[in-house]
């Protein structure tokens, strides 16, 4: 098969959660540019719908559906809407994440809220979408993890800034997702579903100049990630180009941990 065909998502129905977010938007764009029919699901229509409309104005096959992944009935409704409108689901990009905690000393109630959405809710929507993919004949799940799920925080990145220590719930959640990827690769194999993950490093988002200096001097490529950097890995893992890749994680950190 031609490599362009291997990387194509033509005639594939793709769901991404949080497609309006920082990494979600560029991830969704890459999936659309690979000719996928892409649905973003989010509880924030005022933020997500303009993103979808912008993609549709470019002739891309983008759609919006509402979901609160912390509410089981909302997840089931999304599942039925996808099945009713498109008749199938081929790819699920597990991207959405809530960030209720801001620092190590944030109230434990915020940690509990994070787990409700990012652990229990994430497991719920993953399991339901996997069932739909299995009914469609198989496909791919791509978990958007983080290098913060693989390594402890490098606190020297924050020296000279007022950013404080990074919140622990994000490390807990992304580390769990990293391990869950390998678990699901085994458990979902009988449904012909491959499960892989991408663990990005930091993406440039106009952080304080001192932070940028601290961070980028440790990265062999000399910069933080940009909006295009995740497109290739996610399309690769979503497509037939990675048909023999299963249970793996791509560390996308510019060589920081080489």
C-alpha distance (Angstrom), angle and dihedral (degrees) to the residues before:
residue distance angle dihedral
X1 . . .
X2 3.80 . .
X3 3.80 112.4 .
X4 3.81 90.9 -123.4
X5 3.79 88.7 58.1
X6 3.80 91.4 46.9
X7 3.80 90.4 55.8
X8 3.79 95.2 42.6
X9 3.80 121.6 108.2
X10 3.78 93.0 -167.8
X11 3.82 111.7 148.9
X12 3.81 89.8 10.5
X13 3.80 121.9 124.7
X14 3.79 111.2 -142.3
X15 3.80 129.7 -171.2
X16 3.79 121.9 -161.1
X17 3.79 123.4 179.7
X18 3.78 116.4 -140.2
X19 3.79 96.4 13.1
X20 3.80 90.3 163.0
X21 3.82 93.7 62.3
X22 3.80 133.3 96.8
X23 3.80 96.8 -85.2
X24 3.79 94.1 17.5
X25 3.77 95.7 66.9
X26 3.80 96.3 53.1
X27 3.80 91.0 40.8
X28 3.78 90.5 52.7
X29 3.80 90.2 47.1
X30 3.81 91.3 54.6
X31 3.80 92.4 49.7
X32 3.80 90.4 49.9
X33 3.80 92.9 47.0
X34 3.81 87.0 54.3
X35 3.84 85.2 61.4
X36 3.79 97.3 -105.7
X37 3.78 125.3 149.3
X38 3.79 97.2 -120.6
X39 3.79 129.0 -164.4
X40 3.77 121.3 -169.2
X41 3.79 114.7 -157.0
X42 3.79 119.3 -160.0
X43 3.81 141.9 144.2
X44 3.82 89.3 -129.7
X45 3.82 108.8 77.2
X46 3.81 93.7 166.6
X47 3.80 88.8 62.0
X48 3.80 100.6 34.1
X49 3.80 102.4 43.5
X50 3.84 95.8 60.7
X51 3.83 89.0 51.5
X52 3.81 90.8 52.0
X53 3.80 91.8 45.8
X54 3.79 90.2 51.9
X55 3.80 91.3 53.1
X56 3.80 92.2 45.9
X57 3.83 89.8 52.1
X58 3.82 85.8 60.7
X59 3.81 90.9 54.3
X60 3.80 94.1 -103.6
X61 3.81 120.5 142.6
X62 3.81 99.0 -117.7
X63 3.81 127.2 155.4
X64 3.80 138.2 -179.4
X65 3.79 128.7 -142.4
X66 3.78 129.1 172.6
X67 3.79 123.1 -117.5
X68 3.77 138.6 159.1
X69 3.78 101.1 -160.1
X70 3.79 90.7 -162.1
X71 3.83 90.3 63.4
X72 3.81 115.4 71.4
X73 3.81 94.6 -155.4
X74 3.81 90.1 53.5
X75 3.81 90.5 51.8
X76 3.81 91.1 50.1
X77 3.80 90.7 48.8
X78 3.81 90.7 52.2
X79 3.79 90.1 50.0
X80 3.80 91.6 52.9
X81 3.81 92.4 45.5
X82 3.79 91.8 53.6
X83 3.78 91.3 47.1
X84 3.81 92.4 46.6
X85 3.80 96.5 47.2
X86 3.80 102.7 34.8
X87 3.80 103.8 16.9
X88 3.81 93.4 -136.8
X89 3.79 148.1 31.3
X90 3.81 122.4 -139.3
X91 3.80 105.0 171.1
X92 3.80 134.7 27.2
X93 3.81 119.2 -166.4
X94 3.80 106.4 -162.9
X95 3.78 99.1 -153.1
X96 3.82 113.1 134.2
X97 3.78 119.4 104.7
X98 3.80 131.5 170.6
X99 3.81 118.5 -140.6
X100 3.83 106.7 -157.3
X101 3.81 95.0 148.7
X102 3.80 119.3 71.8
X103 3.82 103.2 178.5
X104 3.82 142.4 7.2
X105 3.83 90.2 -94.0
X106 3.83 96.5 51.9
X107 3.84 114.5 127.6
X108 3.80 117.2 -80.7
X109 3.79 88.5 -123.8
X110 3.80 86.7 70.3
X111 3.80 90.3 52.0
X112 3.82 89.2 52.4
X113 3.82 91.0 49.7
X114 3.80 90.2 50.1
X115 3.79 90.8 52.9
X116 3.81 91.6 47.8
X117 3.81 90.8 57.9
X118 3.80 104.7 24.8
X119 3.79 100.2 38.6
X120 3.81 111.9 23.0
X121 3.81 94.3 27.6
X122 3.79 92.7 44.5
X123 3.80 91.0 51.2
X124 3.80 91.3 48.1
X125 3.80 96.5 52.3
X126 3.81 92.2 41.7
X127 3.79 92.2 53.2
X128 3.82 93.8 46.8
X129 3.81 94.4 46.4
X130 3.81 90.8 46.2
X131 3.79 88.5 56.4
X132 3.81 90.5 52.6
X133 3.82 91.8 47.6
X134 3.80 89.2 50.0
X135 3.81 91.0 51.7
X136 3.82 87.2 52.5
X137 3.81 92.4 57.0
X138 3.78 100.2 -93.0
X139 3.78 137.3 -62.9
X140 3.78 141.9 157.4
X141 3.80 140.2 -51.1
X142 3.79 117.7 -160.9
X143 3.80 116.6 -166.5
X144 3.79 116.2 -157.2
X145 3.78 101.9 -142.9
X146 3.80 126.5 160.7
X147 3.78 139.5 -125.0
X148 3.82 82.3 -114.1
X149 3.79 86.8 70.8
X150 3.80 89.8 57.3
X151 3.82 104.2 40.2
X152 3.77 138.6 31.3
X153 3.81 117.9 -105.3
X154 3.78 118.7 -79.5
X155 3.79 97.2 -136.2
X156 3.80 92.3 -170.8
X157 3.81 86.9 75.8
X158 3.80 87.8 71.0
X159 3.80 97.8 48.3
X160 3.79 112.0 126.3
X161 3.82 93.0 16.7
X162 3.81 133.8 94.9
X163 3.83 92.3 -133.1
X164 3.82 94.4 110.9
X165 3.78 126.3 -153.3
X166 3.83 116.7 -37.3
X167 3.83 116.0 -103.0
X168 3.82 117.8 -94.6
X169 3.81 97.7 -139.6
X170 3.82 91.6 68.4
X171 3.81 91.4 54.0
X172 3.80 90.8 46.5
X173 3.79 93.9 49.0
X174 3.80 97.8 44.0
X175 3.79 92.1 45.6
X176 3.79 89.0 52.9
X177 3.79 92.1 48.6
X178 3.80 90.1 50.4
X179 3.81 90.8 56.1
X180 3.81 93.5 39.8
X181 3.81 88.6 58.0
X182 3.79 91.0 65.1
X183 3.80 92.2 43.4
X184 3.81 92.3 52.3
X185 3.81 92.4 45.9
X186 3.80 86.7 64.9
X187 3.81 99.8 36.7
X188 3.81 96.3 46.4
X189 3.80 96.5 43.2
X190 3.81 91.7 98.7
X191 3.81 88.6 59.2
X192 3.83 89.8 53.6
X193 3.79 90.7 -115.0
X194 3.80 120.2 143.5
X195 3.81 117.0 -153.7
X196 3.81 122.5 -160.9
X197 3.77 136.9 153.8
X198 3.79 141.7 -143.2
X199 3.80 119.8 -146.9
X200 3.80 108.2 -161.8
X201 3.75 124.8 -164.7
X202 3.78 120.4 -140.0
X203 3.78 119.7 -39.7
X204 3.79 119.2 -146.2
X205 3.81 110.0 -102.5
X206 3.81 104.1 156.8
X207 3.79 93.3 -81.3
X208 3.82 118.5 177.9
X209 3.79 113.0 -69.5
X210 3.81 93.1 -118.8
X211 3.80 91.0 54.5
X212 3.81 90.7 50.0
X213 3.79 90.7 51.4
X214 3.80 92.8 47.9
X215 3.78 92.9 47.0
X216 3.79 104.7 40.6
X217 3.80 95.5 49.7
X218 3.82 86.8 67.1
X219 3.80 94.9 51.6
X220 3.82 116.3 86.1
X221 3.81 92.5 -147.7
X222 3.82 87.6 54.0
X223 3.79 102.2 -127.0
X224 3.77 146.7 62.4
X225 3.80 119.9 -96.3
X226 3.80 118.1 -79.8
X227 3.79 131.3 -150.4
X228 3.80 94.6 -88.1
X229 3.79 98.2 50.2
X230 3.80 97.1 82.8
X231 3.81 96.4 45.4
X232 3.79 96.8 80.6
X233 3.81 97.7 46.6
X234 3.80 94.2 46.8
X235 3.81 94.2 47.6
X236 3.80 89.5 46.7
X237 3.81 92.7 52.8
X238 3.81 93.2 42.5
X239 3.80 94.3 50.3
X240 3.80 138.7 64.5
X241 3.80 88.5 -99.2
X242 3.82 86.1 84.8
X243 3.82 96.7 40.7
X244 3.82 91.9 132.7
X245 3.82 95.4 43.2
X246 3.79 114.2 96.5
X247 3.80 134.4 156.1
X248 3.80 92.5 9.8
X249 3.78 134.2 132.7
X250 3.81 126.2 -146.6
X251 3.81 111.4 -148.7
X252 3.80 103.3 -149.2
X253 3.79 102.4 -172.8
X254 3.81 105.2 122.3
X255 3.79 90.5 -106.6
X256 3.81 96.3 -58.2
X257 3.80 91.0 138.3
X258 3.81 97.7 34.8
